[in-house]
Amino acid sequence: MSVERTKAIELGHGGRMSVQRKRDAVLRLLRGEDLELVSRQLGVTAATLSQWREAFLAAGESSLRNRPDDEGHEQQLRRLEAKLGQTLMDNELLREKITHLESGKPWGRRRPRR
């Protein structure tokens, strides 16, 4: 492999960049370094750097929310599981009642009144 090719890959030309290198690039932009300068040094387009910065900021914003989105989903899941359990029990009781009614057997013995 040529020296130029090795150096290009190290800077990001023609190769994938690690999450750490992307993070460092975004932090450079957030500290005020020029977008075009960072772009040339890393060998990525200014548009790509801008996308990384926007994704980084969006992820940071979502982490600052008071209640994570998962909490609402967990509550809904518990409520639906309880409703499903109740529905399954109701269905089982109804099937049993239907079986008794179709067989002609009395549903249950009544106790004599006193």
Secondary structure in CASP SS format (residue, H / E / C, confidence):
PFRMAT SS
TARGET T0000
AUTHOR 0000-0000-0000
METHOD secondary structure of the structure
MODEL  1
M C 1.00
S C 1.00
V H 1.00
E H 1.00
R H 1.00
T H 1.00
K H 1.00
A H 1.00
I H 1.00
E H 1.00
L H 1.00
G C 1.00
H C 1.00
G C 1.00
G C 1.00
R C 1.00
M C 1.00
S C 1.00
V H 1.00
Q H 1.00
R H 1.00
K H 1.00
R H 1.00
D H 1.00
A H 1.00
V H 1.00
L H 1.00
R H 1.00
L H 1.00
L H 1.00
R C 1.00
G C 1.00
E C 1.00
D C 1.00
L H 1.00
E H 1.00
L H 1.00
V H 1.00
S H 1.00
R H 1.00
Q H 1.00
L H 1.00
G C 1.00
V C 1.00
T C 1.00
A H 1.00
A H 1.00
T H 1.00
L H 1.00
S H 1.00
Q H 1.00
W H 1.00
R H 1.00
E H 1.00
A H 1.00
F H 1.00
L H 1.00
A H 1.00
A H 1.00
G H 1.00
E H 1.00
S H 1.00
S H 1.00
L C 1.00
R C 1.00
N C 1.00
R C 1.00
P C 1.00
D H 1.00
D H 1.00
E H 1.00
G H 1.00
H H 1.00
E H 1.00
Q H 1.00
Q H 1.00
L H 1.00
R H 1.00
R H 1.00
L H 1.00
E H 1.00
A H 1.00
K H 1.00
L H 1.00
G H 1.00
Q H 1.00
T H 1.00
L H 1.00
M H 1.00
D H 1.00
N H 1.00
E H 1.00
L H 1.00
L H 1.00
R H 1.00
E H 1.00
K H 1.00
I H 1.00
T H 1.00
H H 1.00
L H 1.00
E H 1.00
S H 1.00
G C 1.00
K C 1.00
P C 1.00
W C 1.00
G C 1.00
R C 1.00
R C 1.00
R C 1.00
P C 1.00
R C 1.00
R C 1.00
END
